[in-house]
């Protein structure tokens, strides 16, 4: 086959890679930029602490509500057009969220509505990117998942780190709106991607996501699907509890607010290193059980250190951040690896993220309520250790080299 013939059949591998990474870059900044600005938003809008807590939980709850319906959207529009539409909606929702600047109630409702809309758009990317990776890079799923996870985590860390300085310069409204620029850039580049699966229609017609298929059994009948879902949900709960409350845990132990904000950024940034290291390791392993359990032990050690040896809190923060970034990679990878086809991967991704993010969204709210009752962050850390232990057990089962349709379950 000549180069010209290959070009005619679809976009280059380099363009496929760039477009996937650009989508990944948009999947967290609109969420992580809010935490460092939460007090400033409250002061300007008059929102109560409970209302601000809801603002923090809405994106995650929105992911949980909309993730299960993404596969239906993809079946109608195709993956390429669904992701392109999501990028446009993400930009619009991000701008809408930034519009309020006045008092209650009108400004707050646009803040909430924009947050729900951008969460729905992010859900599309979250669900479909694992399916895109399995379709376009079938022999390099762990490695590619590591690259896009590193991009996702890195952009999230940058958004957290620059939020406060940017807000001091241009205000929190424009700081929130700035995330829309990245979505616009990604949409423009993604629109040039075309349909890379023309080749697969000839070679593997049953693995093309957008082609007609016979009716399949529900994923909810597959034990493997529930194991993947449990692992995804538990790791997400740990991540969002830490994302929301790690600065408060640090200030509780005497660290300044400014330093706590930077340590939150470092907590996320060290996940880049984790993704780049663990991705190639997973590429060489037959299953992911040892990696999943080992990361749970590492995460548990970091959280236990925060509870019992708070004098070394920065060390525990980096340790937990490394484990958190790598665990996200593992959870996204097993979604792809436990499915046999891109279509199945999209279905499993929708189930895991739909249920998983609903579980994760409740985590920060429960943690905050526990602090209200006890007046201390130590009990929260103890409960978190139990969640991490359950995550390790779920990871052992989800990491096995099995598939969701083994035994007729999917």
JOTA-V54195 format. One record per pair of residues at least 24 apart in sequence whose ideal C-beta (glycine too) atoms are under 7 Angstrom apart, sorted by sequence separation. I is the first residue (numbers start at 1). J is the second residue. If there is no record, write none. Layout:
[[I/J] [I/J]]
This chain:
[[93/117] [94/118] [298/322] [299/323] [92/117] [93/118] [242/267] [298/323] [299/324] [31/59] [89/117] [90/118] [93/121] [295/323] [299/327] [89/120] [90/121] [295/326] [89/121] [90/122] [295/327] [86/121] [295/330] [86/124] [292/330] [86/125] [291/330] [83/124] [82/124] [83/125] [288/330] [83/128] [288/333] [82/128] [288/334] [270/318] [274/322] [278/326] [79/128] [273/322] [267/317] [271/321] [275/325] [279/329] [73/124] [263/314] [266/317] [270/321] [271/322] [274/325] [275/326] [278/329] [282/333] [79/131] [266/318] [270/322] [274/326] [70/123] [79/132] [267/320] [268/321] [271/324] [272/325] [58/112] [62/116] [66/120] [70/124] [74/128] [263/317] [267/321] [271/325] [275/329] [45/100] [266/321] [270/325] [55/111] [59/115] [63/119] [67/123] [71/127] [348/404] [44/101] [46/103] [55/112] [58/115] [62/119] [66/123] [70/127] [249/306] [253/310] [271/328] [45/103] [46/104] [58/116] [62/120] [70/128] [255/313] [45/104] [63/122] [67/126] [23/83] [30/90] [55/115] [59/119] [63/123] [67/127] [136/196] [253/313] [344/404] [26/87] [47/108] [58/119] [62/123] [238/299] [45/107] [135/197] [45/108] [63/126] [250/313] [340/403] [26/90] [30/94] [334/398] [338/402] [339/403] [330/395] [334/399] [338/403] [339/404] [340/405] [338/404] [344/410] [307/378] [101/173] [135/209] [307/381] [98/173] [306/381] [307/382] [98/174] [98/176] [131/209] [242/320] [303/381] [97/176] [98/177] [303/384] [304/385] [94/176] [95/177] [242/324] [303/385] [94/177] [94/179] [95/180] [239/324] [300/385] [303/388] [94/180] [238/324] [30/118] [300/388] [91/180] [94/183] [239/328] [299/388] [300/389] [30/122] [91/183] [235/327] [296/388] [90/183] [91/184] [235/328] [27/122] [296/391] [297/392] [87/183] [235/331] [296/392] [164/261] [27/125] [26/125] [27/126] [87/186] [88/187] [232/331] [293/392] [296/395] [87/187] [231/331] [292/392] [161/262] [23/125] [293/395] [84/187] [87/190] [231/334] [292/395] [293/396] [160/264] [161/265] [292/396] [24/129] [160/265] [23/129] [84/190] [228/334] [292/398] [83/190] [84/191] [228/335] [289/396] [292/399] [157/265] [160/268] [291/399] [20/129] [228/338] [289/399] [157/268] [288/399] [289/400] [20/132] [156/268] [157/269] [287/399] [20/133] [80/193] [287/400] [224/338] [287/401] [80/195] [153/268] [154/269] [286/401] [153/271] [154/272] [153/272] [245/364] [16/136] [228/348] [232/352] [236/356] [240/360] [244/364] [232/353] [236/357] [150/272] [153/275] [229/351] [233/355] [237/359] [241/363] [245/367] [225/348] [229/352] [233/356] [236/359] [237/360] [240/363] [241/364] [24/148] [28/152] [32/156] [36/160] [228/352] [232/356] [236/360] [240/364] [27/152] [35/160] [150/275] [252/377] [21/147] [25/151] [29/155] [33/159] [37/163] [149/275] [150/276] [225/351] [229/355] [233/359] [237/363] [241/367] [21/148] [24/151] [28/155] [29/156] [32/159] [33/160] [36/163] [40/167] [229/356] [233/360] [20/148] [24/152] [28/156] [32/160] [36/164] [219/347] [249/377] [146/275] [219/348] [248/377] [21/151] [25/155] [29/159] [33/163] [37/167] [79/209] [146/276] [213/343] [41/172] [40/172] [78/210] [146/278] [147/279] [219/351] [146/279] [209/342] [145/279] [146/280] [207/341] [209/343] [37/172] [74/209] [206/341] [207/342] [143/279] [142/279] [143/280] [209/346] [37/175] [142/282] [143/283] [142/283] [33/175] [33/176] [140/283] [241/384] [33/179] [238/384] [30/179] [238/387] [29/179] [237/387] [238/388] [29/182] [234/387] [238/391] [26/182] [234/390] [235/391] [25/182] [26/183] [234/391] [26/186] [231/391] [234/394] [25/186] [23/186] [231/394] [22/186] [230/394] [231/395] [22/189] [23/190] [227/394] [231/398] [22/190] [19/189] [227/397] [228/398] [18/189] [19/190] [227/398] [153/325] [19/193] [15/193] [224/402] [149/328] [224/403] [225/404] [16/196] [60/240] [149/329] [224/404] [11/193] [222/404] [224/406] [11/194] [146/329] [149/332] [222/405] [10/194] [145/329] [225/409] [10/195] [11/196] [219/404] [224/409] [225/410] [10/196] [223/409] [145/332] [222/409] [10/198] [56/244] [145/333] [221/409] [222/410] [9/198] [10/199] [9/199] [142/333] [145/336] [217/408] [219/410] [141/333] [217/409] [217/410] [216/410] [141/336] [141/337] [130/332] [134/336] [133/336] [130/335] [134/339] [130/336] [135/342] [35/243] [134/342] [35/244] [32/243] [131/342] [134/345] [131/345] [130/345] [131/346] [128/346] [131/349] [127/346] [130/349] [127/349] [127/350] [36/261] [127/353] [126/353] [123/353] [74/346] [71/346] [71/347] [71/350] [70/350] [68/350] [67/350] [68/351] [67/353] [68/354] [67/354] [63/353] [64/354] [67/357] [64/357] [63/357] [64/358] [60/357] [61/358] [64/361] [60/360] [61/361] [60/361] [57/361] [57/364] [56/364] [57/365] [53/365] [53/368]]
